[in-house]
Amino acid sequence: MYNRIYSNGKAMDAEEILKFADNLVFAKTGKHLSNVQEAILQGAWQGRKYLEIAEEVYCSESHVRDVASELWKILSNVLGEAVNKSNLKSTFKRLHVSIISSTVEKNSVQIGNFNVCSEAPHSSEVSKNRSPSTSENTQPQFREDLRDAPEIKTFYDRPSFPLTTLETLITEQDCRLLTITGMSGIGKSAIVRHLIPLVANQFDRIIWRSLRTSPSLETTLKNLIQFISEQTDIDFPININEQLSLLIELLRKYRCLIILDDVQCILNSGQIAGNYKPGYENYGTLFKLMGEIPHCSCLILNSWEPPIDILTFTEDNSAVRLLQL
């Protein structure tokens, strides 16, 4: 059942198209529209070319075409008829008229494989929930904590491919563990900070923490668990393994984006690359679990060098990726 997709009989605009399409895609895939998908829908509604859309989102035309092809397939499957760039506007306008005429005497109308609710007569605003297809009392409220993140600044002489690559890995390939490495000052943190607005609508929780002060794993876990669960007085397990199990359980319940910055601060400098400082080896267990155990969240590590555990994952594990800048 969906929220309103039209306003008092007025013609649909691009914003309402995005809301409607987001409902359909979320109901089919469990994911909200990505930044690129939104740009494609807006561009198609305005009759723009794929090249123009690609330039707007700073990625290649071929990537936009690939994303568009998959998006048209999803919408076609949901609506039970062929949807493409050229007929998007006419198709959605026709559905809009059908909904208006069908809801005059009924409360809902069937659209393809889904049932769409009409707006209650007394309602004056659209629900602001991040997942329109679920009710307010069941949809997790979006939470974001970027206190440790750098301020967003303008990129200079920075190619767009790192951002495009990261967005694709997270929104389309469901990467669970993503490590970004490179020398100090190369822009690792800046790239991830610019990534967040592009993928924020895919997550229930976003939290950025720096390991600059070398906190213990227990301190980091407690901080993450309290933020994700929204419980500061949670009954926190004493055993590290139980703490890790609780975190994984929360990462399955909520779709979270966790960024751990300055990971090199828990590694031994000047020795074998990627080895941990004494007392910090248990961070390796966290990283392994994030990559090996199925969940719906993503952990991003920013470091001068990858922790040694990251290098043990095989290349055919698509849930774990290493991006070197």
KELOTI-201679 format. One record per residue (C-alpha): chain; z, y, x; residue number from 1. Coordinates in steps of 0.25 Angstrom, whole numbers, plus 2048, in hexadecimal, padded with zeros to 3 digits. Last residue first. Example, Ala and Ser with C-alpha at 12.3 -4.5 7.8 and 13.67 -1.06 7.14 Angstrom:
<recs>
<rec cadena="A" Z="81D" Y="7FC" X="837" num="2"/>
<rec cadena="A" Z="81F" Y="7EE" X="831" num="1"/>
</recs>
This chain:
<recs>
<rec cadena="A" Z="7EF" Y="816" X="8B0" num="325"/>
<rec cadena="A" Z="7F2" Y="807" X="8AF" num="324"/>
<rec cadena="A" Z="7F3" Y="802" X="8A1" num="323"/>
<rec cadena="A" Z="7FA" Y="7F4" X="89F" num="322"/>
<rec cadena="A" Z="7F9" Y="7ED" X="892" num="321"/>
<rec cadena="A" Z="802" Y="7E2" X="88B" num="320"/>
<rec cadena="A" Z="7FE" Y="7DE" X="87C" num="319"/>
<rec cadena="A" Z="7F0" Y="7DA" X="881" num="318"/>
<rec cadena="A" Z="7F6" Y="7CE" X="889" num="317"/>
<rec cadena="A" Z="7E9" Y="7C9" X="890" num="316"/>
<rec cadena="A" Z="7ED" Y="7D0" X="89C" num="315"/>
<rec cadena="A" Z="7F9" Y="7C8" X="89F" num="314"/>
<rec cadena="A" Z="807" Y="7CE" X="89F" num="313"/>
<rec cadena="A" Z="80E" Y="7CD" X="8AC" num="312"/>
<rec cadena="A" Z="80A" Y="7DB" X="8B1" num="311"/>
<rec cadena="A" Z="813" Y="7E1" X="8A6" num="310"/>
<rec cadena="A" Z="81F" Y="7DA" X="8AC" num="309"/>
<rec cadena="A" Z="81D" Y="7E1" X="8B9" num="308"/>
<rec cadena="A" Z="820" Y="7EF" X="8B3" num="307"/>
<rec cadena="A" Z="813" Y="7F7" X="8B4" num="306"/>
<rec cadena="A" Z="812" Y="802" X="8BE" num="305"/>
<rec cadena="A" Z="814" Y="811" X="8BC" num="304"/>
<rec cadena="A" Z="819" Y="80F" X="8AE" num="303"/>
<rec cadena="A" Z="817" Y="812" X="8A0" num="302"/>
<rec cadena="A" Z="81A" Y="806" X="897" num="301"/>
<rec cadena="A" Z="815" Y="806" X="888" num="300"/>
<rec cadena="A" Z="81C" Y="7FC" X="87E" num="299"/>
<rec cadena="A" Z="814" Y="7F9" X="871" num="298"/>
<rec cadena="A" Z="819" Y="7F3" X="864" num="297"/>
<rec cadena="A" Z="814" Y="7E9" X="85A" num="296"/>
<rec cadena="A" Z="81B" Y="7DD" X="860" num="295"/>
<rec cadena="A" Z="817" Y="7D0" X="867" num="294"/>
<rec cadena="A" Z="81F" Y="7CC" X="873" num="293"/>
<rec cadena="A" Z="818" Y="7CB" X="881" num="292"/>
<rec cadena="A" Z="816" Y="7DA" X="884" num="291"/>
<rec cadena="A" Z="823" Y="7E0" X="87F" num="290"/>
<rec cadena="A" Z="82B" Y="7D4" X="884" num="289"/>
<rec cadena="A" Z="825" Y="7D5" X="892" num="288"/>
<rec cadena="A" Z="829" Y="7E4" X="892" num="287"/>
<rec cadena="A" Z="837" Y="7E2" X="88D" num="286"/>
<rec cadena="A" Z="839" Y="7D7" X="897" num="285"/>
<rec cadena="A" Z="834" Y="7DF" X="8A3" num="284"/>
<rec cadena="A" Z="83E" Y="7EA" X="89F" num="283"/>
<rec cadena="A" Z="848" Y="7DF" X="8A3" num="282"/>
<rec cadena="A" Z="845" Y="7E1" X="8B1" num="281"/>
<rec cadena="A" Z="84C" Y="7EF" X="8B1" num="280"/>
<rec cadena="A" Z="859" Y="7EB" X="8B8" num="279"/>
<rec cadena="A" Z="853" Y="7EC" X="8C6" num="278"/>
<rec cadena="A" Z="847" Y="7F5" X="8C6" num="277"/>
<rec cadena="A" Z="83A" Y="7EE" X="8C0" num="276"/>
<rec cadena="A" Z="82E" Y="7E9" X="8C7" num="275"/>
<rec cadena="A" Z="821" Y="7EF" X="8C4" num="274"/>
<rec cadena="A" Z="81B" Y="7F0" X="8D2" num="273"/>
<rec cadena="A" Z="823" Y="7E9" X="8DD" num="272"/>
<rec cadena="A" Z="82B" Y="7F3" X="8E4" num="271"/>
<rec cadena="A" Z="82A" Y="802" X="8E6" num="270"/>
<rec cadena="A" Z="82F" Y="806" X="8D8" num="269"/>
<rec cadena="A" Z="837" Y="7FC" X="8D0" num="268"/>
<rec cadena="A" Z="835" Y="7FD" X="8C1" num="267"/>
<rec cadena="A" Z="83E" Y="803" X="8B6" num="266"/>
<rec cadena="A" Z="839" Y="811" X="8B9" num="265"/>
<rec cadena="A" Z="82A" Y="80C" X="8B9" num="264"/>
<rec cadena="A" Z="82C" Y="80B" X="8AA" num="263"/>
<rec cadena="A" Z="82B" Y="81A" X="8A9" num="262"/>
<rec cadena="A" Z="827" Y="81A" X="89A" num="261"/>
<rec cadena="A" Z="82B" Y="810" X="890" num="260"/>
<rec cadena="A" Z="822" Y="812" X="883" num="259"/>
<rec cadena="A" Z="826" Y="80B" X="876" num="258"/>
<rec cadena="A" Z="81C" Y="80A" X="86B" num="257"/>
<rec cadena="A" Z="822" Y="803" X="85F" num="256"/>
<rec cadena="A" Z="81D" Y="7FB" X="853" num="255"/>
<rec cadena="A" Z="82A" Y="7F8" X="84C" num="254"/>
<rec cadena="A" Z="82F" Y="7EA" X="847" num="253"/>
<rec cadena="A" Z="829" Y="7E3" X="853" num="252"/>
<rec cadena="A" Z="82E" Y="7ED" X="85D" num="251"/>
<rec cadena="A" Z="83B" Y="7EC" X="857" num="250"/>
<rec cadena="A" Z="83C" Y="7DD" X="859" num="249"/>
<rec cadena="A" Z="837" Y="7DF" X="867" num="248"/>
<rec cadena="A" Z="843" Y="7E9" X="86A" num="247"/>
<rec cadena="A" Z="84D" Y="7DF" X="864" num="246"/>
<rec cadena="A" Z="848" Y="7D4" X="86D" num="245"/>
<rec cadena="A" Z="849" Y="7DD" X="879" num="244"/>
<rec cadena="A" Z="857" Y="7E0" X="875" num="243"/>
<rec cadena="A" Z="85A" Y="7D2" X="873" num="242"/>
<rec cadena="A" Z="855" Y="7CF" X="881" num="241"/>
<rec cadena="A" Z="85D" Y="7DA" X="887" num="240"/>
<rec cadena="A" Z="86A" Y="7D4" X="881" num="239"/>
<rec cadena="A" Z="874" Y="7DE" X="87C" num="238"/>
<rec cadena="A" Z="86D" Y="7E0" X="86F" num="237"/>
<rec cadena="A" Z="86D" Y="7EE" X="868" num="236"/>
<rec cadena="A" Z="873" Y="7EF" X="85A" num="235"/>
<rec cadena="A" Z="86C" Y="7FB" X="856" num="234"/>
<rec cadena="A" Z="874" Y="808" X="856" num="233"/>
<rec cadena="A" Z="868" Y="811" X="859" num="232"/>
<rec cadena="A" Z="85F" Y="80B" X="84F" num="231"/>
<rec cadena="A" Z="851" Y="810" X="84D" num="230"/>
<rec cadena="A" Z="84C" Y="802" X="850" num="229"/>
<rec cadena="A" Z="841" Y="808" X="859" num="228"/>
<rec cadena="A" Z="84A" Y="812" X="860" num="227"/>
<rec cadena="A" Z="856" Y="809" X="861" num="226"/>
<rec cadena="A" Z="84E" Y="7FE" X="867" num="225"/>
<rec cadena="A" Z="847" Y="807" X="871" num="224"/>
<rec cadena="A" Z="853" Y="80D" X="876" num="223"/>
<rec cadena="A" Z="85B" Y="800" X="877" num="222"/>
<rec cadena="A" Z="84F" Y="7F9" X="87E" num="221"/>
<rec cadena="A" Z="84E" Y="805" X="889" num="220"/>
<rec cadena="A" Z="85D" Y="804" X="88B" num="219"/>
<rec cadena="A" Z="85D" Y="7F5" X="88D" num="218"/>
<rec cadena="A" Z="851" Y="7F6" X="896" num="217"/>
<rec cadena="A" Z="859" Y="7FF" X="89F" num="216"/>
<rec cadena="A" Z="855" Y="80D" X="8A0" num="215"/>
<rec cadena="A" Z="84D" Y="811" X="8AD" num="214"/>
<rec cadena="A" Z="84E" Y="820" X="8AC" num="213"/>
<rec cadena="A" Z="83F" Y="822" X="8AB" num="212"/>
<rec cadena="A" Z="83E" Y="817" X="8A1" num="211"/>
<rec cadena="A" Z="838" Y="820" X="897" num="210"/>
<rec cadena="A" Z="838" Y="81D" X="888" num="209"/>
<rec cadena="A" Z="82D" Y="820" X="87E" num="208"/>
<rec cadena="A" Z="82F" Y="81B" X="86F" num="207"/>
<rec cadena="A" Z="825" Y="819" X="864" num="206"/>
<rec cadena="A" Z="829" Y="812" X="857" num="205"/>
<rec cadena="A" Z="821" Y="80E" X="84B" num="204"/>
<rec cadena="A" Z="814" Y="80E" X="852" num="203"/>
<rec cadena="A" Z="805" Y="80E" X="84F" num="202"/>
<rec cadena="A" Z="805" Y="81D" X="84B" num="201"/>
<rec cadena="A" Z="80A" Y="821" X="858" num="200"/>
<rec cadena="A" Z="7FD" Y="81B" X="85F" num="199"/>
<rec cadena="A" Z="7F6" Y="828" X="863" num="198"/>
<rec cadena="A" Z="802" Y="831" X="863" num="197"/>
<rec cadena="A" Z="808" Y="828" X="86E" num="196"/>
<rec cadena="A" Z="7FC" Y="827" X="877" num="195"/>
<rec cadena="A" Z="7FE" Y="835" X="87D" num="194"/>
<rec cadena="A" Z="80C" Y="831" X="881" num="193"/>
<rec cadena="A" Z="806" Y="825" X="887" num="192"/>
<rec cadena="A" Z="7FC" Y="82C" X="88F" num="191"/>
<rec cadena="A" Z="807" Y="837" X="894" num="190"/>
<rec cadena="A" Z="810" Y="82C" X="899" num="189"/>
<rec cadena="A" Z="806" Y="825" X="8A1" num="188"/>
<rec cadena="A" Z="800" Y="832" X="8A7" num="187"/>
<rec cadena="A" Z="7FD" Y="830" X="8B6" num="186"/>
<rec cadena="A" Z="80A" Y="837" X="8BA" num="185"/>
<rec cadena="A" Z="811" Y="82B" X="8C0" num="184"/>
<rec cadena="A" Z="807" Y="820" X="8C4" num="183"/>
<rec cadena="A" Z="801" Y="817" X="8B9" num="182"/>
<rec cadena="A" Z="805" Y="80C" X="8AF" num="181"/>
<rec cadena="A" Z="804" Y="80A" X="8A0" num="180"/>
<rec cadena="A" Z="80A" Y="7FD" X="89A" num="179"/>
<rec cadena="A" Z="807" Y="7F9" X="88C" num="178"/>
<rec cadena="A" Z="80F" Y="7EE" X="885" num="177"/>
<rec cadena="A" Z="80D" Y="7EB" X="877" num="176"/>
<rec cadena="A" Z="7FE" Y="7EE" X="876" num="175"/>
<rec cadena="A" Z="7F9" Y="7ED" X="867" num="174"/>
<rec cadena="A" Z="7EA" Y="7ED" X="86B" num="173"/>
<rec cadena="A" Z="7E6" Y="7F7" X="861" num="172"/>
<rec cadena="A" Z="7F1" Y="802" X="860" num="171"/>
<rec cadena="A" Z="7F8" Y="800" X="86E" num="170"/>
<rec cadena="A" Z="7ED" Y="7FC" X="877" num="169"/>
<rec cadena="A" Z="7E3" Y="805" X="870" num="168"/>
<rec cadena="A" Z="7EC" Y="811" X="871" num="167"/>
<rec cadena="A" Z="7EF" Y="80E" X="880" num="166"/>
<rec cadena="A" Z="7E0" Y="80D" X="883" num="165"/>
<rec cadena="A" Z="7DC" Y="81A" X="87C" num="164"/>
<rec cadena="A" Z="7E8" Y="821" X="883" num="163"/>
<rec cadena="A" Z="7E4" Y="81C" X="891" num="162"/>
<rec cadena="A" Z="7D5" Y="81F" X="88E" num="161"/>
<rec cadena="A" Z="7D6" Y="82D" X="88B" num="160"/>
<rec cadena="A" Z="7D4" Y="832" X="899" num="159"/>
<rec cadena="A" Z="7DF" Y="83C" X="89F" num="158"/>
<rec cadena="A" Z="7D9" Y="848" X="8A6" num="157"/>
<rec cadena="A" Z="7E4" Y="851" X="8A0" num="156"/>
<rec cadena="A" Z="7ED" Y="84B" X="894" num="155"/>
<rec cadena="A" Z="7F4" Y="856" X="88C" num="154"/>
<rec cadena="A" Z="803" Y="854" X="88B" num="153"/>
<rec cadena="A" Z="80C" Y="84B" X="882" num="152"/>
<rec cadena="A" Z="81A" Y="84C" X="886" num="151"/>
<rec cadena="A" Z="820" Y="841" X="88E" num="150"/>
<rec cadena="A" Z="827" Y="835" X="887" num="149"/>
<rec cadena="A" Z="836" Y="833" X="888" num="148"/>
<rec cadena="A" Z="83A" Y="839" X="87B" num="147"/>
<rec cadena="A" Z="82E" Y="832" X="874" num="146"/>
<rec cadena="A" Z="836" Y="82B" X="869" num="145"/>
<rec cadena="A" Z="82E" Y="828" X="85C" num="144"/>
<rec cadena="A" Z="831" Y="822" X="84F" num="143"/>
<rec cadena="A" Z="828" Y="81E" X="843" num="142"/>
<rec cadena="A" Z="830" Y="81A" X="837" num="141"/>
<rec cadena="A" Z="82E" Y="80B" X="834" num="140"/>
<rec cadena="A" Z="827" Y="808" X="827" num="139"/>
<rec cadena="A" Z="830" Y="800" X="81D" num="138"/>
<rec cadena="A" Z="837" Y="80B" X="815" num="137"/>
<rec cadena="A" Z="82A" Y="814" X="815" num="136"/>
<rec cadena="A" Z="821" Y="809" X="80F" num="135"/>
<rec cadena="A" Z="816" Y="803" X="817" num="134"/>
<rec cadena="A" Z="807" Y="806" X="817" num="133"/>
<rec cadena="A" Z="808" Y="814" X="81C" num="132"/>
<rec cadena="A" Z="80E" Y="810" X="82A" num="131"/>
<rec cadena="A" Z="812" Y="81D" X="831" num="130"/>
<rec cadena="A" Z="819" Y="822" X="825" num="129"/>
<rec cadena="A" Z="816" Y="830" X="821" num="128"/>
<rec cadena="A" Z="814" Y="82C" X="812" num="127"/>
<rec cadena="A" Z="80A" Y="836" X="80C" num="126"/>
<rec cadena="A" Z="80F" Y="842" X="804" num="125"/>
<rec cadena="A" Z="810" Y="847" X="7F6" num="124"/>
<rec cadena="A" Z="813" Y="83A" X="7EE" num="123"/>
<rec cadena="A" Z="816" Y="83D" X="7DF" num="122"/>
<rec cadena="A" Z="809" Y="836" X="7DA" num="121"/>
<rec cadena="A" Z="80B" Y="829" X="7E3" num="120"/>
<rec cadena="A" Z="800" Y="827" X="7EC" num="119"/>
<rec cadena="A" Z="7F6" Y="81C" X="7E9" num="118"/>
<rec cadena="A" Z="7F9" Y="80F" X="7F1" num="117"/>
<rec cadena="A" Z="7EE" Y="807" X="7F8" num="116"/>
<rec cadena="A" Z="7ED" Y="7F8" X="7F7" num="115"/>
<rec cadena="A" Z="7E6" Y="7F1" X="803" num="114"/>
<rec cadena="A" Z="7DB" Y="7E7" X="805" num="113"/>
<rec cadena="A" Z="7D0" Y="7F0" X="801" num="112"/>
<rec cadena="A" Z="7D6" Y="7FC" X="7FA" num="111"/>
<rec cadena="A" Z="7DE" Y="7F8" X="7EE" num="110"/>
<rec cadena="A" Z="7E4" Y="803" X="7E6" num="109"/>
<rec cadena="A" Z="7F2" Y="808" X="7E2" num="108"/>
<rec cadena="A" Z="7FA" Y="80F" X="7D8" num="107"/>
<rec cadena="A" Z="7F0" Y="80D" X="7CC" num="106"/>
<rec cadena="A" Z="7EB" Y="816" X="7C2" num="105"/>
<rec cadena="A" Z="7E4" Y="821" X="7CA" num="104"/>
<rec cadena="A" Z="7E5" Y="818" X="7D7" num="103"/>
<rec cadena="A" Z="7D8" Y="812" X="7D6" num="102"/>
<rec cadena="A" Z="7D0" Y="81F" X="7D5" num="101"/>
<rec cadena="A" Z="7D7" Y="825" X="7E1" num="100"/>
<rec cadena="A" Z="7D6" Y="819" X="7E9" num="99"/>
<rec cadena="A" Z="7C8" Y="817" X="7E7" num="98"/>
<rec cadena="A" Z="7C5" Y="825" X="7EB" num="97"/>
<rec cadena="A" Z="7CC" Y="823" X="7F8" num="96"/>
<rec cadena="A" Z="7C5" Y="816" X="7FA" num="95"/>
<rec cadena="A" Z="7B8" Y="81D" X="7F9" num="94"/>
<rec cadena="A" Z="7BD" Y="828" X="803" num="93"/>
<rec cadena="A" Z="7C1" Y="81D" X="80C" num="92"/>
<rec cadena="A" Z="7B4" Y="816" X="80C" num="91"/>
<rec cadena="A" Z="7AC" Y="823" X="80D" num="90"/>
<rec cadena="A" Z="7B4" Y="828" X="819" num="89"/>
<rec cadena="A" Z="7B4" Y="81B" X="821" num="88"/>
<rec cadena="A" Z="7A5" Y="818" X="81E" num="87"/>
<rec cadena="A" Z="79F" Y="81C" X="82C" num="86"/>
<rec cadena="A" Z="7AB" Y="818" X="834" num="85"/>
<rec cadena="A" Z="7AC" Y="80B" X="82E" num="84"/>
<rec cadena="A" Z="7B3" Y="803" X="822" num="83"/>
<rec cadena="A" Z="7AD" Y="7F7" X="81C" num="82"/>
<rec cadena="A" Z="7B4" Y="7F2" X="810" num="81"/>
<rec cadena="A" Z="7C1" Y="7EA" X="80D" num="80"/>
<rec cadena="A" Z="7CA" Y="7F6" X="80F" num="79"/>
<rec cadena="A" Z="7D3" Y="7EF" X="819" num="78"/>
<rec cadena="A" Z="7C8" Y="7E8" X="820" num="77"/>
<rec cadena="A" Z="7BF" Y="7F4" X="821" num="76"/>
<rec cadena="A" Z="7CB" Y="7FC" X="826" num="75"/>
<rec cadena="A" Z="7CE" Y="7F2" X="831" num="74"/>
<rec cadena="A" Z="7C0" Y="7F0" X="835" num="73"/>
<rec cadena="A" Z="7BE" Y="800" X="836" num="72"/>
<rec cadena="A" Z="7CA" Y="801" X="83F" num="71"/>
<rec cadena="A" Z="7C5" Y="7F6" X="848" num="70"/>
<rec cadena="A" Z="7B7" Y="7FD" X="84A" num="69"/>
<rec cadena="A" Z="7BE" Y="80B" X="84B" num="68"/>
<rec cadena="A" Z="7C6" Y="806" X="857" num="67"/>
<rec cadena="A" Z="7BA" Y="800" X="85E" num="66"/>
<rec cadena="A" Z="7B2" Y="80D" X="85B" num="65"/>
<rec cadena="A" Z="7BD" Y="816" X="860" num="64"/>
<rec cadena="A" Z="7BE" Y="80D" X="86D" num="63"/>
<rec cadena="A" Z="7AF" Y="80E" X="86F" num="62"/>
<rec cadena="A" Z="7AF" Y="81E" X="86D" num="61"/>
<rec cadena="A" Z="7B9" Y="81E" X="879" num="60"/>
<rec cadena="A" Z="7C7" Y="825" X="878" num="59"/>
<rec cadena="A" Z="7CD" Y="833" X="877" num="58"/>
<rec cadena="A" Z="7D1" Y="833" X="868" num="57"/>
<rec cadena="A" Z="7C8" Y="83F" X="865" num="56"/>
<rec cadena="A" Z="7BD" Y="83A" X="86E" num="55"/>
<rec cadena="A" Z="7BC" Y="82D" X="868" num="54"/>
<rec cadena="A" Z="7BB" Y="833" X="85A" num="53"/>
<rec cadena="A" Z="7AF" Y="83B" X="85E" num="52"/>
<rec cadena="A" Z="7A9" Y="82F" X="864" num="51"/>
<rec cadena="A" Z="7AB" Y="827" X="857" num="50"/>
<rec cadena="A" Z="7A3" Y="831" X="84F" num="49"/>
<rec cadena="A" Z="7AA" Y="83A" X="845" num="48"/>
<rec cadena="A" Z="7A7" Y="839" X="836" num="47"/>
<rec cadena="A" Z="7B4" Y="840" X="832" num="46"/>
<rec cadena="A" Z="7BA" Y="833" X="82B" num="45"/>
<rec cadena="A" Z="7B5" Y="82B" X="837" num="44"/>
<rec cadena="A" Z="7BC" Y="835" X="841" num="43"/>
<rec cadena="A" Z="7C9" Y="834" X="839" num="42"/>
<rec cadena="A" Z="7C9" Y="825" X="838" num="41"/>
<rec cadena="A" Z="7C5" Y="824" X="847" num="40"/>
<rec cadena="A" Z="7D0" Y="82E" X="84B" num="39"/>
<rec cadena="A" Z="7DA" Y="826" X="843" num="38"/>
<rec cadena="A" Z="7D6" Y="819" X="84A" num="37"/>
<rec cadena="A" Z="7D7" Y="81F" X="858" num="36"/>
<rec cadena="A" Z="7E5" Y="824" X="855" num="35"/>
<rec cadena="A" Z="7E9" Y="816" X="850" num="34"/>
<rec cadena="A" Z="7EA" Y="813" X="841" num="33"/>
<rec cadena="A" Z="7F7" Y="80C" X="83E" num="32"/>
<rec cadena="A" Z="7F9" Y="7FD" X="840" num="31"/>
<rec cadena="A" Z="7FE" Y="7F2" X="837" num="30"/>
<rec cadena="A" Z="7EF" Y="7ED" X="838" num="29"/>
<rec cadena="A" Z="7EA" Y="7EC" X="829" num="28"/>
<rec cadena="A" Z="7F5" Y="7F5" X="822" num="27"/>
<rec cadena="A" Z="7F5" Y="7FE" X="82E" num="26"/>
<rec cadena="A" Z="7E6" Y="800" X="82E" num="25"/>
<rec cadena="A" Z="7E6" Y="803" X="81F" num="24"/>
<rec cadena="A" Z="7F1" Y="80D" X="81F" num="23"/>
<rec cadena="A" Z="7EB" Y="814" X="82B" num="22"/>
<rec cadena="A" Z="7DE" Y="815" X="824" num="21"/>
<rec cadena="A" Z="7E5" Y="81C" X="818" num="20"/>
<rec cadena="A" Z="7EC" Y="825" X="821" num="19"/>
<rec cadena="A" Z="7E0" Y="828" X="82A" num="18"/>
<rec cadena="A" Z="7D7" Y="82A" X="81D" num="17"/>
<rec cadena="A" Z="7E2" Y="834" X="818" num="16"/>
<rec cadena="A" Z="7E1" Y="83C" X="824" num="15"/>
<rec cadena="A" Z="7D2" Y="83C" X="824" num="14"/>
<rec cadena="A" Z="7D1" Y="842" X="816" num="13"/>
<rec cadena="A" Z="7D1" Y="83A" X="809" num="12"/>
<rec cadena="A" Z="7CC" Y="842" X="7FD" num="11"/>
<rec cadena="A" Z="7D6" Y="848" X="7F3" num="10"/>
<rec cadena="A" Z="7DB" Y="840" X="7E8" num="9"/>
<rec cadena="A" Z="7EA" Y="844" X="7E9" num="8"/>
<rec cadena="A" Z="7EA" Y="841" X="7F8" num="7"/>
<rec cadena="A" Z="7E5" Y="833" X="7FD" num="6"/>
<rec cadena="A" Z="7E9" Y="828" X="805" num="5"/>
<rec cadena="A" Z="7F7" Y="827" X="7FF" num="4"/>
<rec cadena="A" Z="800" Y="81C" X="805" num="3"/>
<rec cadena="A" Z="7FC" Y="80D" X="806" num="2"/>
<rec cadena="A" Z="800" Y="800" X="800" num="1"/>
</recs>
